[in-house]
Amino acid sequence: MIVDLPSASSQDVSKKLVRLRNQTGAMTLGRVLTLLIVADEADADAALESASDATRQHPSRIIALILGNKRGASRLDAQIRLGGDAGASEIVVLRLYGPLTNHGRSVVTPLLLPDSPIVVWWPAESPNDISASPIGAIAQRRITDSATDKAPRKALQRRARSYADGDTDLAWTRLTRWRGLLAAALDQTPYEPVTEATVTGSSDSPSTDLLAGWLATRLRCPVQRARTRPGQGMVSVRLERASGPIDLVRTDGSIATLTQPGQPVRRINLARISDAEALAEELRRLDPDEVYEEALVRGLSVVGASSITASRAVAEGEAPSLDEAERAGRKAQREGRRLTGSAMVDAEPAPAPSSEEEVKQASARRLDRKKAEREGEGDGVSRPAKGSGTAKKAAGRSSAARKSSS
């Protein structure tokens, strides 16, 4: 159901929501939070689609503030989406024009769910100080995406200077699997300290900077940042230890290889997650993310802004080679197929199924034995089994011998 309310007010939207609730049932009782989206017209459709998918796990009231042309008269065009058009949530789209674009907080306040958390998401451009902005000040969680900024690394530096509890970034959320794999690798023997690390990624990848900051604060060792051409995202991580390096390399958009001393090369699914998946992960927690704060505020300053080219890092042995990782991954895939094929060839053949006639004969023999046992129990006589003729003859000879002796 989609209801359009052109040239409306916040009061009109609130009254319409109440009427629709009375018609369709208490649709707000299952909503766990209010998700505010602040975007312009170009990013609105993609953001609403991602939010609708993400809130299937977290049913919410989604209020999208779409900032239109700031010139002209103030106007509010509203749209309410319910049911199949809103997924597991209810969506209120508010398009603001004219001077009203500067008063988004006043517009959304009457539409917030009572006694429920408020989360704000800026899918593209965001204020320099998000916690001090009018919309960000009313929220418990403030989600940005520095990867969509015109200058991602500078956006991270601004976030570090103005960080407040509740701030987070989808560039950090996309690192969850990378961090999990690296932590799992270090949890295996030998338990040696990491002496240095190199994180390689594109020059415009804020996720690479955040991962380098996280490693610097957690491992307390020198961490170097290597850069590739823009648009590649995260590429590789090398952790140096006395026994040899741990290399995690994403060889294409979805597959990575993990190399450790004394262990076979592992191929791992490390596909880039969508905005909906990242947003859903962030909505699982509404408390401050201390690990993100540490990586952003302290880690970035430890790593610094300087970086070297990936080719130089590979040549100096400080970063893994992407070509070598691809070859190692293909070799591991071939060996896996060969081992699987050999196991199938060497396996013991399964026994041939019995024919129907053999099954009938076996069943008949079992029935005869059961019948003989029941008859023996009924007359109190212990009946010898078939094939006991020798025992009968021996008993006869013994009887004859007793008669002759008497």
LODO-932484 format. One record per residue (C-alpha): x, z, y; chain; residue number from 1. Coordinates in Angstrom, 2 decimals. Layout:
c1;c3;c2;chaine;num
X;Z;Y;A;NUM
...
# end
This chain:
c1;c3;c2;chaine;num
0.00;0.00;0.00;A;1
1.35;-0.99;3.42;A;2
-0.39;0.12;6.61;A;3
0.75;-1.30;9.97;A;4
0.26;0.66;13.19;A;5
1.39;-1.47;16.15;A;6
1.91;0.17;19.55;A;7
1.29;3.60;18.06;A;8
2.50;7.12;18.77;A;9
3.92;9.82;16.53;A;10
0.54;11.54;16.62;A;11
-1.19;8.38;15.41;A;12
1.25;8.10;12.50;A;13
0.81;11.77;11.57;A;14
-2.99;11.52;11.58;A;15
-2.88;8.37;9.48;A;16
-0.64;10.09;6.93;A;17
-3.16;12.96;6.68;A;18
-6.05;10.52;6.14;A;19
-4.14;8.62;3.49;A;20
-3.26;11.91;1.79;A;21
-6.94;12.84;1.62;A;22
-7.77;9.43;0.17;A;23
-4.98;9.14;-2.38;A;24
-4.23;12.80;-3.18;A;25
-1.58;15.31;-2.17;A;26
1.26;12.84;-2.12;A;27
3.66;15.08;-0.19;A;28
3.66;18.04;-2.56;A;29
6.37;16.57;-4.78;A;30
8.74;15.58;-1.95;A;31
11.99;17.54;-2.01;A;32
13.48;16.45;1.32;A;33
13.14;14.24;4.38;A;34
15.59;11.34;4.53;A;35
16.10;9.89;8.00;A;36
17.66;6.43;8.25;A;37
19.06;5.32;11.59;A;38
19.80;1.59;11.70;A;39
19.27;-1.58;13.66;A;40
17.08;-4.48;12.64;A;41
19.89;-6.34;10.84;A;42
20.63;-3.48;8.42;A;43
17.14;-2.05;8.04;A;44
15.86;-3.99;5.00;A;45
18.96;-3.40;2.85;A;46
19.03;0.28;3.83;A;47
15.36;0.78;2.97;A;48
15.83;-0.89;-0.41;A;49
18.83;1.31;-1.23;A;50
17.02;4.45;-0.07;A;51
13.95;3.59;-2.12;A;52
16.08;3.19;-5.26;A;53
18.09;6.35;-4.57;A;54
15.05;8.54;-3.99;A;55
13.58;7.70;-7.39;A;56
15.76;10.62;-8.52;A;57
14.92;12.66;-5.42;A;58
11.34;11.96;-4.25;A;59
11.39;12.17;-0.48;A;60
9.69;11.22;2.72;A;61
11.82;8.40;4.11;A;62
11.62;7.90;7.85;A;63
13.48;4.83;9.08;A;64
14.33;4.72;12.77;A;65
14.98;1.08;13.57;A;66
16.45;0.68;17.03;A;67
15.30;-2.53;18.68;A;68
15.89;-4.06;22.07;A;69
16.58;-1.36;24.65;A;70
15.30;-3.51;27.48;A;71
11.68;-3.71;28.49;A;72
8.86;-1.22;28.13;A;73
8.83;1.67;25.67;A;74
6.94;0.83;22.50;A;75
6.64;2.22;18.98;A;76
5.55;-0.01;16.11;A;77
4.97;1.98;12.92;A;78
4.46;1.06;9.29;A;79
3.51;3.32;6.37;A;80
4.39;2.35;2.79;A;81
2.93;4.17;-0.20;A;82
2.61;3.70;-3.95;A;83
4.36;0.72;-5.48;A;84
5.70;-0.39;-2.10;A;85
7.59;2.90;-1.67;A;86
8.84;3.69;-5.16;A;87
8.81;7.44;-5.82;A;88
8.73;8.26;-2.11;A;89
6.64;7.58;0.95;A;90
8.21;5.47;3.66;A;91
7.51;5.57;7.38;A;92
9.17;2.78;9.37;A;93
9.40;3.37;13.12;A;94
10.62;0.52;15.33;A;95
11.63;1.76;18.76;A;96
11.95;-0.42;21.86;A;97
12.98;0.16;25.45;A;98
14.01;3.60;26.71;A;99
12.31;5.11;23.65;A;100
15.38;4.14;21.58;A;101
17.21;7.07;23.18;A;102
14.57;9.59;22.09;A;103
14.48;9.15;18.33;A;104
14.57;12.89;17.67;A;105
11.38;13.47;19.66;A;106
9.67;10.66;17.77;A;107
10.53;11.86;14.25;A;108
10.10;15.62;14.74;A;109
6.28;15.63;14.21;A;110
6.73;13.62;10.99;A;111
9.27;15.88;9.22;A;112
8.16;17.62;6.05;A;113
7.75;21.35;6.68;A;114
10.16;23.77;4.98;A;115
12.26;21.05;3.39;A;116
15.87;19.92;3.96;A;117
16.62;17.06;6.33;A;118
19.26;14.44;5.48;A;119
20.33;11.73;7.93;A;120
21.98;8.50;6.81;A;121
23.63;5.97;9.09;A;122
24.15;2.90;6.84;A;123
26.24;1.06;9.46;A;124
27.35;2.15;12.92;A;125
27.15;5.88;13.61;A;126
27.81;8.17;16.58;A;127
31.35;9.29;17.29;A;128
30.34;12.91;16.75;A;129
27.53;12.80;14.23;A;130
26.88;16.56;14.06;A;131
26.47;16.75;17.86;A;132
24.15;13.75;18.09;A;133
20.44;14.51;18.67;A;134
19.40;13.32;15.20;A;135
22.42;14.81;13.40;A;136
21.89;18.23;14.98;A;137
18.61;18.78;13.09;A;138
19.97;17.80;9.67;A;139
21.56;19.83;6.89;A;140
23.42;16.80;5.57;A;141
24.78;13.84;7.55;A;142
25.83;10.76;5.58;A;143
27.89;7.95;7.07;A;144
29.74;4.96;5.63;A;145
33.05;4.34;7.34;A;146
33.55;1.20;5.22;A;147
30.91;-0.55;7.34;A;148
32.59;0.37;10.63;A;149
34.44;-2.30;12.60;A;150
37.64;-0.19;12.34;A;151
37.25;1.90;9.15;A;152
40.51;3.85;9.39;A;153
39.86;4.78;13.02;A;154
36.35;5.86;12.02;A;155
37.89;8.25;9.48;A;156
40.12;9.72;12.16;A;157
37.08;10.34;14.36;A;158
35.29;12.01;11.45;A;159
38.30;14.26;10.89;A;160
38.38;15.37;14.53;A;161
34.66;16.11;14.72;A;162
33.99;17.33;11.17;A;163
31.22;19.90;10.69;A;164
29.74;21.44;7.56;A;165
27.30;18.98;6.01;A;166
29.18;15.80;6.99;A;167
30.03;13.34;4.24;A;168
30.92;9.69;3.77;A;169
29.92;7.14;1.12;A;170
33.54;5.96;1.14;A;171
34.30;9.35;-0.42;A;172
31.41;9.15;-2.86;A;173
32.73;5.87;-4.27;A;174
35.87;7.72;-5.40;A;175
34.10;10.04;-7.84;A;176
35.06;8.11;-10.98;A;177
38.62;7.54;-9.77;A;178
39.08;11.25;-9.19;A;179
37.53;12.11;-12.55;A;180
39.81;9.74;-14.48;A;181
42.96;10.97;-12.74;A;182
42.03;14.61;-13.29;A;183
41.30;13.94;-16.98;A;184
44.67;12.20;-17.40;A;185
46.51;15.20;-15.92;A;186
44.62;17.57;-18.24;A;187
46.41;16.04;-21.25;A;188
49.87;16.86;-22.57;A;189
52.57;16.98;-21.36;A;190
51.47;19.37;-18.61;A;191
54.09;18.33;-16.09;A;192
53.86;18.50;-12.31;A;193
53.45;15.29;-10.35;A;194
56.55;14.67;-8.25;A;195
55.14;11.86;-6.08;A;196
52.19;9.49;-5.90;A;197
51.40;6.06;-4.51;A;198
47.86;4.91;-3.72;A;199
47.33;1.17;-3.22;A;200
44.34;-0.46;-1.59;A;201
43.30;-2.91;1.06;A;202
44.24;-2.26;4.66;A;203
40.57;-1.79;5.61;A;204
39.67;0.56;2.73;A;205
38.82;4.09;3.90;A;206
38.37;5.11;0.25;A;207
42.09;4.48;-0.32;A;208
42.97;6.77;2.59;A;209
40.64;9.51;1.36;A;210
42.01;9.33;-2.19;A;211
45.56;9.60;-0.84;A;212
44.51;12.63;1.22;A;213
42.84;14.23;-1.79;A;214
45.94;13.79;-3.96;A;215
48.18;15.17;-1.21;A;216
46.14;18.37;-0.88;A;217
45.58;18.88;-4.61;A;218
49.00;17.97;-6.02;A;219
51.06;19.22;-3.09;A;220
53.55;16.38;-3.47;A;221
54.56;13.39;-1.32;A;222
51.86;10.71;-1.34;A;223
52.48;7.18;-0.11;A;224
49.87;4.68;1.01;A;225
50.42;1.00;0.08;A;226
48.25;-1.77;1.53;A;227
46.99;-5.11;0.24;A;228
45.03;-7.83;1.99;A;229
41.63;-6.83;3.44;A;230
38.56;-6.88;1.27;A;231
40.08;-5.73;-2.04;A;232
39.14;-2.06;-1.82;A;233
40.87;0.42;-4.11;A;234
43.49;-1.22;-6.36;A;235
45.75;1.31;-8.09;A;236
47.20;4.81;-8.30;A;237
50.60;5.81;-9.70;A;238
51.42;9.45;-10.44;A;239
55.10;10.04;-11.16;A;240
56.09;12.70;-13.67;A;241
59.31;13.55;-15.53;A;242
58.05;11.95;-18.76;A;243
56.91;8.78;-17.01;A;244
54.21;7.54;-14.64;A;245
50.44;7.58;-15.03;A;246
49.04;4.25;-13.80;A;247
45.36;3.60;-13.09;A;248
44.89;-0.02;-12.02;A;249
41.65;-1.88;-11.36;A;250
42.52;-5.39;-12.48;A;251
39.22;-6.96;-11.37;A;252
35.94;-5.82;-9.90;A;253
34.83;-3.78;-12.91;A;254
37.66;-3.20;-15.44;A;255
40.67;-0.90;-15.03;A;256
43.64;-0.06;-17.24;A;257
44.97;3.47;-17.72;A;258
48.60;3.72;-18.87;A;259
50.21;7.00;-19.91;A;260
53.54;7.72;-21.67;A;261
53.17;7.99;-25.44;A;262
49.59;6.70;-25.48;A;263
48.06;3.26;-25.94;A;264
46.76;1.36;-22.94;A;265
43.10;2.09;-22.30;A;266
40.60;-0.33;-20.77;A;267
37.98;1.49;-18.68;A;268
34.83;0.37;-16.95;A;269
35.45;1.13;-13.27;A;270
32.88;-1.02;-11.51;A;271
32.14;-0.47;-7.83;A;272
28.95;1.51;-7.41;A;273
26.10;0.30;-5.21;A;274
24.94;1.96;-2.00;A;275
21.84;3.23;-3.83;A;276
23.96;4.92;-6.51;A;277
26.28;6.45;-3.93;A;278
23.35;7.70;-1.84;A;279
21.63;9.20;-4.89;A;280
24.83;11.06;-5.78;A;281
25.07;12.52;-2.28;A;282
21.44;13.65;-2.35;A;283
22.19;15.81;-5.40;A;284
23.88;18.42;-3.23;A;285
22.85;19.73;0.15;A;286
25.64;22.27;0.66;A;287
28.93;21.52;2.46;A;288
31.49;19.51;0.48;A;289
34.67;21.56;0.82;A;290
36.78;19.12;-1.20;A;291
35.83;16.25;1.10;A;292
36.58;18.41;4.13;A;293
40.03;19.23;2.78;A;294
40.86;15.60;2.00;A;295
39.57;14.40;5.38;A;296
40.83;17.07;7.74;A;297
44.09;18.11;6.08;A;298
44.90;15.31;3.64;A;299
44.84;12.42;6.11;A;300
47.22;14.21;8.42;A;301
49.61;14.95;5.54;A;302
49.68;11.33;4.35;A;303
49.89;9.95;7.87;A;304
48.87;6.57;9.21;A;305
51.99;4.68;8.09;A;306
51.90;2.48;4.99;A;307
53.98;-0.13;3.20;A;308
52.96;-3.42;1.66;A;309
51.88;-3.41;-1.97;A;310
54.46;-6.07;-2.88;A;311
57.26;-3.89;-1.53;A;312
55.94;-0.83;-3.38;A;313
55.85;-2.81;-6.64;A;314
59.34;-4.21;-6.10;A;315
60.73;-0.73;-5.53;A;316
58.97;0.63;-8.62;A;317
56.71;2.93;-6.63;A;318
53.44;1.19;-7.55;A;319
52.21;-0.57;-10.71;A;320
52.14;-4.36;-10.88;A;321
48.67;-5.84;-10.98;A;322
49.84;-8.78;-13.13;A;323
51.50;-6.49;-15.66;A;324
48.38;-4.34;-15.82;A;325
46.25;-7.42;-16.47;A;326
48.55;-8.52;-19.30;A;327
48.56;-5.02;-20.79;A;328
44.77;-4.91;-20.61;A;329
44.39;-8.29;-22.35;A;330
46.86;-7.21;-25.05;A;331
44.95;-3.98;-25.63;A;332
41.72;-5.96;-25.89;A;333
43.24;-8.34;-28.47;A;334
44.63;-5.47;-30.53;A;335
41.29;-3.75;-30.45;A;336
39.54;-6.87;-31.72;A;337
42.19;-7.36;-34.42;A;338
41.89;-3.78;-35.65;A;339
38.13;-4.05;-35.67;A;340
38.28;-7.32;-37.62;A;341
40.78;-5.89;-40.16;A;342
38.61;-2.86;-40.70;A;343
35.66;-5.11;-41.42;A;344
37.67;-7.22;-43.91;A;345
39.28;-4.26;-45.72;A;346
36.11;-2.25;-46.02;A;347
34.77;-1.59;-49.52;A;348
31.94;-3.94;-50.39;A;349
28.58;-2.32;-50.52;A;350
27.09;-1.95;-54.02;A;351
24.71;-4.70;-54.99;A;352
21.11;-3.61;-54.90;A;353
19.53;-2.98;-58.32;A;354
17.03;-5.48;-59.62;A;355
13.39;-4.57;-59.88;A;356
13.52;-4.55;-63.70;A;357
16.48;-2.13;-63.76;A;358
14.66;0.21;-61.43;A;359
11.58;0.18;-63.68;A;360
13.65;0.90;-66.80;A;361
15.47;3.81;-65.15;A;362
12.15;5.28;-64.00;A;363
10.70;4.95;-67.51;A;364
13.68;6.77;-69.08;A;365
13.34;9.62;-66.60;A;366
9.61;9.92;-67.36;A;367
10.29;10.02;-71.15;A;368
12.81;12.83;-70.73;A;369
10.45;14.84;-68.56;A;370
7.61;14.31;-71.07;A;371
9.77;15.45;-74.00;A;372
10.83;18.59;-72.10;A;373
7.21;19.49;-71.32;A;374
6.09;18.99;-74.96;A;375
8.92;21.20;-76.20;A;376
7.98;23.97;-73.83;A;377
4.31;23.70;-74.85;A;378
4.65;24.34;-78.67;A;379
7.56;26.80;-78.40;A;380
9.84;24.66;-80.56;A;381
13.20;23.55;-79.36;A;382
13.25;19.86;-80.10;A;383
16.61;18.22;-80.64;A;384
17.44;15.35;-78.48;A;385
17.70;11.83;-79.78;A;386
20.87;11.04;-81.63;A;387
21.00;14.50;-83.38;A;388
20.74;13.11;-86.97;A;389
24.21;14.42;-87.82;A;390
23.11;17.96;-86.95;A;391
20.07;17.63;-89.30;A;392
22.24;16.50;-92.21;A;393
24.62;19.40;-91.66;A;394
21.72;21.82;-91.68;A;395
20.43;20.35;-94.98;A;396
23.82;20.74;-96.71;A;397
24.05;24.33;-95.57;A;398
20.61;25.12;-97.07;A;399
21.50;23.57;-100.43;A;400
24.68;25.58;-100.60;A;401
22.74;28.85;-100.14;A;402
20.32;27.97;-102.99;A;403
23.10;27.18;-105.47;A;404
24.92;30.44;-104.72;A;405
21.79;32.46;-105.38;A;406
# end
